[in-house]
Structures are given as C-alpha cells and as structure tokens.
Amino acid sequence: MPDGLAVGVMVGGTDAEGADITHELSYLCLEALRRTRLIYPTVGVCWHKRTPRELSDLASELMASGCANPAFFNDAVIRRGLERLGLPPADACNYINSTCVEITPVGRSNVWVASPYFSLCRMLLDEIAAQAGAAEAAADFEAFLTAYFKRLGTAIAGAVAHQSRLREDRRRFGRKQLQSLFTRDCVERMRDIDDGGALTNWVECSFVGLANLADSLEVIRAEVFETRQLTMAELKRILDDDFAGHEETRQRFLNKHPKYGNQVERVDALVARVAGFFTSECARHRLPPDDSPFVPGTFCWVMHERLGSECGATPDGRRRGVPFADGGGPAQGREKGGPTCAILSTTSWDHSALIGGLASNMKFPGDLFRAPGAHGRLRELIETFMARGGFETQVNVVNRETLLAAEKNPEQYRDLVVRIGGYTDYFTRLSPGMRREIIMRTEHGI
C-alpha cells in the first residue's frame, strides 16, 4: 500500500483569544481518511471544551470503524506548555505535531525532536547494580530513589552537553539559507537558522519506559525496603538470570504488586515524581547559542521496542528484551480495571510540560462498536481523557484475532493500519517485535 506524504495535519483548535476555529476543511480532512485509508497524512484533532460535537463525533466514528489514523490532542494543555516556554498567545495557538506527537510552533522553529531518547529502565538496572555492590547501600526507598534521580540527572546533563556540541558544529559548518528565509525571525536578526536565528530554537528529548520504571520502583519499594523479602544483591541476581528458575518470583513481581494504570495512588504518584524530576531537571539546562530550553517528552515512536530489546529483565516482571510501555500510559496488558481506570491514572499528573510529546494508547475489539451510534461511548472516553488534562490519545479498534491472522498471513492484511507509539503504520510491515507489542496491549471493553 502507498504511504502518502509523511506530514501531519491538525484541525480544530483555538485562536489567540481562545475562540474555536473549526472550519469546513476540518471535517473534509477527517473525511479524506475514510476514503484513502493511508497512514499519511496524519490528522490530529486539537480538542478543547468548545470543540463542536460534530467534529469529535466524526473523528470518533472513524476510530470506531477501525481507522487508526486520527488522534486527539489537548489544545489547552499544549497551549499552556508552549506559553510556559515563552511563546505569546498568538503563537502558542499555532502549532503542529511532527507527524507523531512532538509539538513544533509553526513558522518560527528550528526544533530538534527526540534528541535523545533516554532508557529509564536501563538506568534503573545500572543503579541496582551499583547499590548491590556498594559498601553502604541505600538505607531506605527514598535514598534509593534519590540515587536513581542523581544518575538520571547526570544522563540529562551529558545529553545537553552533546546537543550543545552538535549545535556548535551546525553553526560552524551548516547553513540553511532557504529555510532561514521562511523562518521567523532569521532575516530580521540577520542570523542563519543554524546560528540561532529562529524564534523557537529548542531541543526536545524523550524519556522511554516511564510506566515500567514506576512499576519496577513499586516492586523495589515493597520487596527490598518494606517487607525486606529480597536484598538488592538478590534482586540483581534474579534480574541478571532473566528470572530463569525464579518464575514464581516473577509472577509475584508481576501480579502481587499494584501497577500504573489501575488508579492506585502510590504507583501513580511514582509516575508523577519521576516526570516531575526529569521535567525540572531539563528546565535547569539551556543550549547555545541563544539559551534555548531542553524540552522533555515521553514520545517513543518505535524506540520502546528497540530500547526494550537492549535492556535486561526489570523488577516489574518484564523479561529481557520485551518492549517497554509505548508512551505515557500503562505498560502492555497491565490495566486490569478497564479504560476508565487507565484514563484516571494516566491523567493523575500534569502533562503540560511534555511538549516533546506524550502518547496514550487505547485498544478495543472491533465488534465493540458495531451497533449504530456506539462510537459515542468512545467519544465520551476520549473527552474524559481530554477534560482531565491528557496530552494526546490514539486508538486501535481491531480484534486480537485479526492481528494474529495478519501476523500469520501478511499478504491478506496489507492495508491493516495501526497506531504505534505516536505514529501510524501498516501492521504487516512492522518488525516482529513491534507486531508482538501491539498484540500484547490490553484490549478493553466498555
């Protein structure tokens, strides 16, 4: 199947004064998806409380029919994040996603996205190893978390230094004259876009495996520091063995401890603490030549599968090589309380600083929405996510059996489109690991 152009289209949203700007073209862009079924262009609905019901209905109807391309972005949350970064309202309302979920102000930007990706769980395993071999290990969970945050902070500082060196190389050896002519305010400043001429010149990084990290931290808190059922050295050995000979322990880690996505305050609070730390830590840094910010996100594209394939077993019960969670939502298969609980957990913390992008996936069986008007239930879930401050949500409506059949007979399902970690692709051309990751996701009822 053809791809279409790799561009993003956003519809709806608000103007500088906050008035709705939904237009006839907004509906036509969505309707085009029904007729083409391409993976690109993507269409994002910039939702706010005054978004016309008809626009939300059309996007929800498309999703419920199995069209995975549309996504909902929270206009108020994104605008708040952009204004916090210094954009005036007239520019904060005028943004685009970089075909996935990373946000770029329009016409004034030299934004570098996903630079770099941080593997949160790889750093956790490094900290476990350090603590297991330390003469004086952390006395309690707070001390352990402080040590982990120090390690994460060092990684962030190193990434900023690396990005600064790359910027200096581009300043010295780059130059994009044509792009500079069309980007504010390179001409007025008489500076090339590679020399800091753009009004918005920040770097967006991404933190991958947030849910796995929180679930793992909860297991460490309970097993090592509260019940003292395991020492840190014993935990390291179990993880190094990829749970071989410790299946009972793995099942305990996986099923006897609460997981993010089930509206359990102590786990949700860990997600908030981690996100709060890397948000504040990124805010401490500035990049040359114009002191532009280092902006966080949890966007992962396919990196949750790639980084997961490179990472050993983790204390949440995940085996070596298994993909991490696919964005800012729960890890695959761990939402036991249904979609409402998953939404309440995912929106229990502030998303507005994550202009680098945050995707929250939901998956439903295809026959759930076959009754006339049933897509209204999906719209209500999406609007609940938005009203509670969710950054972005995307939906796959496809039966598990269909995915398994497509994996077995790809030639018969070449047009099957799915949402991944912020972007859309044809299921049958994904890597085997990515196909398994999609199949592993929780299939909700309503």
Secondary structure, DSSP 8 states (H G I E B T S, - for coil): -----S-EEEEE-B-TTS-B---HHHHHHHHHHHHH--S-SEEEEEE-TTS-HHHHHHHHHHHHTT----EEEEHHHHHHHHHHTT--HHHHT-EEE-SSS-EEETTSB--B-S-SEEEHHHHHHHHHHHHHT-SS--SSHHHHHHHHHHHHHHHHHHHHHHHHHHHHHHHHH---HHHHHTSTTHHHHT--GGGT-SSB--EE-EEE-HHHHHHHHHHHIIIIIIS--S-HHHHHHHHHTTTTT-HHHHHHHHHSS--TTS--HHHHHHHHHHHHHHHHHHHT-EETTTTEEEE-----BTHHHHHHHTS---TTS--TT----SSSS--TT---SHHHHHHHHHTSS--TT-TT---EEEEE-GGGG-STTTHHHHHHHHHHHHHTT--EEEEEE--HHHHHHHHH-GGGGTT-EEE-BSSEEEGGGS-HHHHHHHHHS-----
